[in-house]
Amino acid sequence: MATRRTLPVLESVRAEATSVTTTGVGHQFEIQLGHLCNNRCVFCSSGQLSEWKVARPIALAPVVEAIDRARAAGARRVTFLGGEATIHKGFHEAVARAVALGFEEVVIFTNGVMFPHPGF
């Protein structure tokens, strides 16, 4: 029977797909709300990670903590990324938190699919 090995790069992608990932440069802060996505674009790994059930929902608490830390460190701009940021269960709360903390710019990278849905 053959043994199955996982490539190290796949393990790092798997870890990133199930946790909050952040990047901060100067006054700009990016927060990745996981890899869940409602599209399956051929050029993007997020759709494949969703399809393979590798991407998992991420709790809101670590997202809010990351936003709070960024603002306390002087970040003035926050960018929400995904997968698809707008399908995160706590998306509205995360954006509201960023606005309440006084970020000058709140940027959302999105495919826009959720915007026409009633109640969004």
N, C-alpha and C positions, 0 to 999 in steps of 0.2 A: 504494500500500500504506500502510495506517495505521500510525503509530508508536504503540508502547505506552508509556504513562507509568505510573510507580508513584507513588502518593501518598506524601508525606513521612510521614504517620502510619503507613502500612503498613510503610515502611522501619524506623521505630522499633520497631514491633511485631515485625517480622522479626528485628531485632537482639536484642531482649529474649527472643525465643523460642529463641535459640541460645546464650545465655550466662547465667552466674550473675548474678542481680540481688539486691542486698541493700539493706536499709533499717535504719538504726539510730537509735533515739530513746532517749536516756538509758541505762537498763540493759536495754532490750529490743532484740533484734536479729531481723530477719526475713530469711530466705534463700529465694529462689525457685529451685527445682530445675528450672527450665525450664517449658515449656508442654505437654509430652507428657501426654496424658490417655487413660484407658481408657473414658471416658463421652463422650457427645455432647450435653450439656445445651444447650437452646436459648438460655439466658441467658448463656452463657459462651463467650469466644473461644478458650479452650484446645482444646476439642474440634475446632473448625473449623481451628485451626492444625495440629493433629495430622492431620486429614483431608486438608488441603491439602499435607501433607508439609513445612510451613514449620518446625514445631517439630522440634528435633533433640535427640538425647541429649547430655547435658553430662557432661564428664569429672569424675571424683571429685576430682582434685587441686585445682582452684580452689574447690570446695565446702569441702574441709578447710581450705584457706588462709583462706577467709572466716570459718569457724568459729573458727579460731585467732586471727585478728585481732580478732574480736568479743570473745572472752574476755579477750584481752590488754588491750583497751580498757575492760574492766570490765563488760561485759554479763553479766547474771545469768539472763536468759531468752532462749531462742532458739526461733523459730517456723519450721518447715519448711512451705513453700507449694509449690504447683505452678501449673499443670496439676495433676497428681496426684503428690504427693511420693513415695508408696509404690511407684511403678513405676520410679523412678530406680534404675539398676543399683547405685549405691553408697549407697542409702538406709540400710540397716542399719549400714554402716560410719560414715556421717555421724552418725547418732543415737548410736552407741557412742562416737564421738569427743567429741560434746557432753557426754555423761554423764561420760566419763573426765576432761574438762577441768573438771568441777565446776559446770556450769550448774545453777542451782537449779530451773529449770523448762525442760522440753523439750516444746514444743507442736507437734502435727502437724495441719495442715488436710488432711483426707482425705475421700473419698467412701466409704471403708470397704470397697470392693469386694475388695481383696486379702486382707483379714484371714481369711476362711474358707478360703482356699486352703492345702492341705497344704504344709508347708515354709516358709510365710511367717513 
